[in-house]
């Protein structure tokens, strides 16, 4: 299993909308994530900074990378672009984190 973490940013006035959209995650989006090796996926919000901390466990790095090329992922990015920082292709601006400590 491969653990991954990143930081993204949601606009301050859209914290609740971000939560609502994830509470109503499209079934086809969840299916695609699972088909691309997602075992576990959590996102945490720091309301003081508007930062989102994403933590996920995947089975295969290459399989996971291909999830970004799916039609449903591209639709999700377009759906989310109005409430968070995004790149020109609508993907979230995400900064990968490097693990420096693990216990257990």
N, C-alpha and C positions, 0 to 999 in steps of 0.2 A: 504494500500500500504506500502511496505517495501523499504526503501532507503538503498542502499549499496554503499560502496566506497572502493577502494583498490589502491595500488601503484604497478606498474610493471616497468620493465626496458627494453628498446629497445637499441640495439647496435648503437653507434653514427653514424657509416657509413650507417645505414639502416633506418634512419628516413623517407626518401621519399618512400622507398620500403614498410615500414609499412603502411604509408598512402595509397599507391597505392593498396595494398592488401585489405584494408578495404573499399576503394572506389569501389572495385570490389567484395564485399562480396557475397559469394555464396548464391543464392536464398534458397537453402535447409538449409543453416545455419541460415538465418534470420527466416525462417519458424520454425525451431526447437526452436530458442530462444523465439519466440512468443508463441509457444505451451507449453513452460515451464515457462510461466508467466511473461516474460519480457514486460514491458510497455514502458520503455525509457532506452536508453543506450548511454552514451557519453564517449569518451576517449579523454583526453587532453594530449599534449606533452609539457614537459619543456625541450627545446633543450639544455639548459645550463647544465642539470644534466642527460639527457637521460631518465628521469622518465616519466612514463605514469600514469596519474591519471584517473581511471575509476570510473564512477558514473552511477548507474543504479537503476531503480525502478522495483520491481517485485511484483507479487500478492501473492506469497506463498513461504516461505523459503524452505520447503521440496521439492516442485515441482521444484524450481530453482536448488536445489542441484542435482537433478536427471539429469539435462542437461549434466553434466560432464560424464555421463555413456553412452551417445548416440554415435553412430558410426560417425555421422557427426562432432561432437565436437572433437572426437579423431583424425579424419582426419585433422581438422583445426589446432589443436595443432601441429601435425606433420608438417603441411605446414608452421607454424610460427616459429618453433624451431630454424631455422638457423639465425633468425634476432633478437631474444630476449632471455633474460635469462629464462631458463626452468628447470623444475624438471626432474627426471629420467623417469617419465611417459609422458614426453613432455608437461605437463601442464605448463603454465607460472608461474614463481615464483611471487607470489602475496602476498602482506601484507595487510590484512584487516585493515581498518581505523575505529576508534571509533568516532561517532559524539559527539562533545562537545558543539556545539552551533547551534541553528537554529532560524531564525527570519522569521515569516510569516507562 
